[in-house]
Amino acid sequence: MDAENIYQVFDWLWSSGQLSERDIKKLPSLEINAVINLALPTSSNALHGEAEIITGLGISYFHIPIEWEVPQLEQAKMFFDVLNILRGRKVWVHCVKNKRVSVFIYLYRRLCLSECDEAASYPMKQVWVPNETWQSFINQALNVL
């Protein structure tokens, strides 16, 4: 795969940075049923026509564009809702470098799956140490959601 920071979180959930067209064509062989994209369509490495390529393979596509400097709690709730709707299906979640995604997966694991901090930190701790903006977002989500 061409994407960076690829992690299999569970047997049904993968995360990564931006997928290439070649990566997307491999998704059916992994039995991926849905892709969630958290990157902006204007990201420097955004794949033009990503939604069309993915849905053309019969894979569901969800786009929740998260601005890097201003992540929103409503977007986290939306992400949780989409993952819950997709329960029982194999899902690939990506953004530009897997930083946004790793935080959203961490929060999903803590708030929706009630996992301890240590377990929920995978793969976030492998990808990065959240900066001040993202750590503040994490703290706010843990206290409010």
Buried (B, 14 or more C-beta within 10 A) or exposed (E): BBBBBBBEBEEBBBBBBBBBEEBBEEBEEEEBBBBBBBBBEEBEEBBEEBBEBBEEBEBBBBEBBBEBEEBEEEBBBBBBEBBEEBEEBBBBBBBBBBBBBBBBBBBBBBBBEEBEEEEBBBBBEEBBEBEEEBEEBBEEBEEEE
